[in-house]
Amino acid sequence: MGMTQRFAVVINDEEQYSIWDAGQEPPAGWRRTGFTGEKDDCLAHIDQVWTDLRPRSLREAMRGR
């Protein structure tokens, strides 16, 4: 049985979340949140923390109305 792939939860400047191979640096514009684990654990974590799916710029624009 092979090793389980580990992922890192990453976030961009618009506060949108994704997962990335934990052994690789995230792509430009993304940074690690500090949470790593198996794919299902990372996706469950994102479900808990990403409660407002609107990009940050849209949330800020809507608050400015």
N, CA, C and O of each residue as an XYZ file, in Angstrom:
260
protein
N       0.843     -1.180      0.000
C       0.000      0.000      0.000
C       0.887      1.241      0.000
O       1.847      1.313      0.767
N       0.576      2.218     -0.851
C       1.393      3.413     -0.979
C       1.123      4.428      0.109
O       0.172      4.316      0.882
N       1.984      5.414      0.142
C       1.801      6.489      1.119
C       0.594      7.341      0.742
O       0.290      7.536     -0.435
N      -0.072      7.832      1.751
C      -1.205      8.723      1.528
C      -0.672     10.096      1.146
O       0.231     10.622      1.797
N      -1.229     10.671      0.096
C      -0.799     11.998     -0.323
C      -1.291     13.032      0.671
O      -2.438     12.980      1.115
N      -0.429     13.966      1.016
C      -0.793     15.033      1.942
C      -0.976     16.330      1.169
O      -0.277     16.606      0.194
N      -1.926     17.105      1.631
C      -2.246     18.369      0.989
C      -2.144     19.499      2.005
O      -2.228     19.278      3.213
N      -1.962     20.700      1.497
C      -1.971     21.912      2.312
C      -3.152     22.758      1.867
O      -3.435     22.863      0.674
N      -3.835     23.356      2.822
C      -4.891     24.310      2.495
C      -4.201     25.635      2.182
O      -3.359     26.105      2.946
N      -4.566     26.224      1.061
C      -3.980     27.490      0.633
C      -5.088     28.518      0.428
O      -6.253     28.169      0.239
N      -4.700     29.791      0.469
C      -5.646     30.890      0.322
C      -5.007     31.946     -0.569
O      -3.788     32.119     -0.562
N      -5.841     32.658     -1.341
C      -5.296     33.716     -2.190
C      -5.679     35.089     -1.624
O      -6.302     35.177     -0.566
N      -5.307     36.148     -2.329
C      -5.573     37.503     -1.840
C      -7.057     37.835     -1.776
O      -7.454     38.751     -1.056
N      -7.876     37.109     -2.513
C      -9.326     37.310     -2.469
C      -9.979     36.427     -1.397
O     -11.204     36.344     -1.309
N      -9.146     35.774     -0.588
C      -9.591     34.898      0.498
C     -10.425     33.721     -0.016
O     -11.400     33.305      0.609
N     -10.013     33.201     -1.170
C     -10.601     31.988     -1.723
C      -9.659     30.838     -1.364
O      -8.438     30.987     -1.417
N     -10.231     29.704     -1.003
C      -9.451     28.574     -0.526
C      -9.313     27.494     -1.594
O     -10.150     27.360     -2.487
N      -8.227     26.727     -1.474
C      -8.002     25.568     -2.324
C      -7.065     24.632     -1.583
O      -6.633     24.925     -0.468
N      -6.751     23.500     -2.211
C      -5.743     22.608     -1.642
C      -4.610     22.456     -2.643
O      -4.801     22.606     -3.850
N      -3.430     22.158     -2.123
C      -2.239     22.042     -2.940
C      -1.383     20.929     -2.361
O      -1.403     20.700     -1.152
N      -0.645     20.246     -3.192
C       0.264     19.197     -2.727
C       1.162     19.775     -1.633
O       1.849     20.772     -1.855
N       1.157     19.154     -0.458
C       1.903     19.681      0.685
C       3.408     19.705      0.447
O       4.121     20.470      1.095
N       3.900     18.883     -0.469
C       5.326     18.841     -0.747
C       5.786     19.881     -1.752
O       6.975     19.959     -2.062
N       4.870     20.673     -2.260
C       5.196     21.675     -3.282
C       4.884     23.071     -2.753
O       4.017     23.247     -1.897
N       5.600     24.048     -3.274
C       5.276     25.435     -2.945
C       3.987     25.813     -3.677
O       3.805     25.426     -4.832
N       3.099     26.554     -3.033
C       1.865     26.975     -3.725
C       2.204     27.872     -4.919
O       3.267     28.492     -4.949
N       1.307     27.940     -5.893
C       1.549     28.805     -7.054
C       1.518     30.273     -6.652
O       1.060     30.622     -5.564
N       2.007     31.121     -7.535
C       2.022     32.562     -7.281
C       0.624     33.054     -6.929
O      -0.359     32.664     -7.558
N       0.545     33.904     -5.929
C      -0.733     34.474     -5.513
C      -1.435     33.675     -4.430
O      -2.479     34.097     -3.933
N      -0.883     32.534     -4.056
C      -1.472     31.676     -3.023
C      -0.476     31.513     -1.888
O       0.735     31.530     -2.107
N      -0.994     31.353     -0.668
C      -0.136     31.112      0.489
C      -0.777     30.046      1.370
O      -1.995     29.867      1.359
N       0.046     29.350      2.124
C      -0.449     28.306      3.024
C      -1.192     28.924      4.205
O      -0.848     30.010      4.674
N      -2.214     28.214      4.675
C      -2.944     28.656      5.870
C      -2.393     28.020      7.134
O      -2.679     28.480      8.239
N      -1.603     26.964      6.977
C      -1.070     26.250      8.125
C      -1.753     24.917      8.360
O      -1.300     24.141      9.201
N      -2.838     24.624      7.639
C      -3.545     23.351      7.791
C      -3.066     22.387      6.719
O      -3.079     22.718      5.533
N      -2.642     21.196      7.128
C      -2.270     20.147      6.181
C      -2.915     18.840      6.612
O      -3.251     18.660      7.782
N      -3.085     17.935      5.666
C      -3.652     16.629      5.976
C      -4.018     15.894      4.713
O      -3.618     16.280      3.615
N      -4.781     14.830      4.876
C      -5.272     14.095      3.721
C      -6.314     14.946      3.004
O      -6.860     15.890      3.575
N      -6.580     14.607      1.760
C      -7.467     15.424      0.928
C      -8.821     15.664      1.596
O      -9.275     16.807      1.666
N      -9.469     14.616      2.083
C     -10.793     14.769      2.700
C     -10.748     15.667      3.932
O     -11.675     16.443      4.166
N      -9.668     15.567      4.731
C      -9.534     16.420      5.912
C      -9.382     17.883      5.508
O      -9.968     18.767      6.133
N      -8.601     18.136      4.470
C      -8.403     19.509      4.007
C      -9.709     20.086      3.466
O     -10.045     21.237      3.744
N     -10.444     19.288      2.694
C     -11.712     19.770      2.145
C     -12.722     20.020      3.255
O     -13.489     20.980      3.179
N     -12.741     19.180      4.283
C     -13.635     19.394      5.421
C     -13.259     20.673      6.166
O     -14.136     21.417      6.606
N     -11.968     20.929      6.307
C     -11.511     22.162      6.962
C     -11.975     23.388      6.176
O     -12.454     24.360      6.759
N     -11.832     23.338      4.852
C     -12.274     24.456      4.012
C     -13.775     24.672      4.176
O     -14.225     25.814      4.259
N     -14.554     23.593      4.223
C     -16.005     23.722      4.430
C     -16.313     24.458      5.728
O     -17.289     25.206      5.793
N     -15.500     24.262      6.756
C     -15.733     24.909      8.047
C     -15.342     26.375      8.038
O     -16.040     27.200      8.628
N     -14.240     26.717      7.381
C     -13.717     28.083      7.490
C     -14.165     29.009      6.364
O     -14.170     30.227      6.544
N     -14.535     28.473      5.223
C     -14.900     29.311      4.078
C     -16.423     29.384      4.016
O     -17.063     28.689      3.227
N     -16.983     30.236      4.862
C     -18.437     30.295      4.989
C     -19.061     31.312      4.042
O     -20.247     31.213      3.728
N     -18.285     32.284      3.584
C     -18.780     33.289      2.640
C     -17.968     33.137      1.360
O     -16.798     33.518      1.316
N     -18.581     32.585      0.327
C     -17.847     32.250     -0.888
C     -17.559     33.448     -1.790
O     -16.853     33.315     -2.790
N     -18.099     34.614     -1.446
C     -17.821     35.792     -2.274
C     -16.362     36.203     -2.124
O     -15.817     36.142     -1.021
N     -15.713     36.625     -3.224
C     -14.346     37.129     -3.120
C     -14.285     38.338     -2.178
O     -15.262     39.075     -2.036
N     -13.140     38.529     -1.543
C     -12.974     39.631     -0.589
C     -13.326     40.974     -1.208
O     -13.989     41.787     -0.565
N     -12.894     41.229     -2.454
C     -13.164     42.533     -3.078
C     -14.666     42.770     -3.229
O     -15.124     43.903     -3.082
N     -15.433     41.733     -3.517
C     -16.882     41.881     -3.633
C     -17.504     42.139     -2.269
O     -18.381     42.995     -2.150
N     -17.075     41.423     -1.240
C     -17.604     41.654      0.109
C     -17.346     43.090      0.533
O     -18.228     43.749      1.084
N     -16.119     43.582      0.273
C     -15.777     44.958      0.665
C     -16.581     45.966     -0.125
O     -17.019     46.973      0.429
N     -16.786     45.716     -1.417
C     -17.580     46.638     -2.245
C     -19.014     46.687     -1.773
O     -19.624     47.756     -1.755
N     -19.565     45.546     -1.391
C     -20.957     45.499     -0.944
C     -21.126     46.172      0.413
O     -22.183     46.741      0.686
N     -20.110     46.121      1.266
C     -20.168     46.827      2.561
C     -20.130     48.335      2.356
O     -20.660     49.086      3.175
N     -19.508     48.783      1.271
C     -19.346     50.206      1.008
C     -20.595     50.880      0.451
O     -20.605     52.096      0.259
N     -21.648     50.106      0.189
C     -22.879     50.684     -0.384
C     -23.547     51.622      0.569
O     -24.589     52.192      0.246
